[in-house]
Amino acid sequence: MSCHAMKLLIVGHSYAIAGAQDKFVTMKQLDSSLQIRLLTWRKSNYLSMDWEREIHPALTKEEVVSIRDMFSKSHMTYILDPVFLTRLLRQFSPNHIHIEEDPHSLVGVETVVLARLFCREATISFFIWDNLWRRPSFPLNMLKKAFTKFSLSHCSLVVCGNAEAGKLLPRKGYQGRQLTLPQVGFNDEEYVTAARFELREQFIASHEGVLIGFLGRLVP
């Protein structure tokens, strides 16, 4: 292993699912020296869905870290065990910390605070989806503004899931580097099968109009 191997720490509840972890498997294939620690909650009933932490077959328990979470009724309010997280930061000593949570989320602020206390040399980046200029009522509006300003002032890059999110960053006080990339993506080879073409022909034969495919989620 190279003595200059990158150590990457990722925080994000989206990666409780093995399929979402696939992008980090691909990153390791591109750079065999890459070391990762992926932190996510163990289980949750967020959005009325029961989530159990999974581990991608190409990753290990050491890489997909089991860490206790608290207040996980929402992705905005949960935090990770601060004692465990502090110990991990000191032992793993990451070069870069990538936070896939909102800058004003509790876990986002927690990660930035602990990183600056115990892992000062690490650079920090955020991934955000937020493309709506929402202003909650007082006092939540003040907390959101303060948390966002604090978190973004300590990061060197913001990755946006859509172009509209990037346009809002200056209004949030961020003037640093940004880019737009999909959060997870997918391997298109896994979705190319003869079955989908057969299904399309069957549908067209029995229906008139346009056939539209949808990949997403429906929640209340």
Secondary structure, DSSP 8 states (H G I E B T S, - for coil): --TT--EEEEE-GGGGSGGGGHHHHHHHHH-TT-EEEEEEESEE-GGG--EE----TTS-TTTEEEE-EESTTSTTT-EE-HHHHHHHHHHH--SEEEE-S-TTSHHHHHHHHHHHHH-TT-EEEEEE---S-----TTHHHHHHHHHHHHHHT-SEEEESSHHHHHHGGGGT--SEEEE--SS---GGGG--HHHHHHHHHHHHH--S------S----
